[in-house]
């Protein structure tokens, strides 16, 4: 498995970018779920 902690030792900026992208991905997954629930409701 890929270890983000190893990356942060080598390249902190890269690790921060990965964490940011992960946060955004979670947000959009959540928003998508809400939209789907709304569609199902209608």
Secondary structure, DSSP 8 states (H G I E B T S, - for coil): ---HHHHHHH-HHHHHHHHHHHHHHHHHHHHHHHHHHHHHH-
